[in-house]
Amino acid sequence: MNIKTVKDAFIIAALKSIPDLKRNPSMMILIGLISAFPLFFIVVFGGQVSGGLVGAMIANISFIGLAAAIQDISFDRYMKIREMIVAMPVHPVSYAIGVAMAPLFISAPGLIFFICLAIAIGALPLVSLGWTVVALILCWAAGSSIGFIISTYLRNASVYTLNNMANILGLGLVFLPPVYYPEELLGTYRWIAIVFPTSNATGLIRFYAGLTKMPVETVLLRWIILAATVIVAVIFLSFKTRWRED
């Protein structure tokens, strides 16, 4: 990835985020509130607030990555915006990263709020902040890459179908795996948490925050699987995604 690829990605991200912020600045708060909504039920039913805050971080960053990669790209295709970008010397990776980064900029205040709140109540020690950021970035990258691949290969699907699919997949990856609830509740099926990037990243953050215990071998395996998910998705995205031949 050269300097031009990175520069193009930031330009596309700015073009797709700044106009939205100017039209509706409150959306920065709205995204954070949506991620925080399950925390209300956790508090009401006496659940672990510390673990719920970690879930809110993952929900905030994974849902927007997956949803934006599907919704924005399908909308761009519908509005012929992608055709204009294709006509320029822009690499598909720049386009994909730019689309994924745009909602990341918008949701950053909510994500920072959850991190600061977790640090304030002692749920996230400062020594674990670095590992937390790495896990969040990998989770965002995995969700965004998967969403981009889905969108580009379902080119015959309508915008409404893709939007519904984005919402269903996003909610499924956040609420079905152990993101807001402890993975210990799965019992012998606890291994399922490693399969999904959302619950995998959640488990790693909870481990470094001291909220759960797991063997060092398991921690290493989870990092390998999470990183491999991103690497495989990006490689597939770089070489197999339909772009100029559409």
Order of alpha helices (4+ residues) and beta strands (2+ residues): alpha-alpha-alpha-alpha-alpha-alpha-alpha-alpha-alpha-alpha
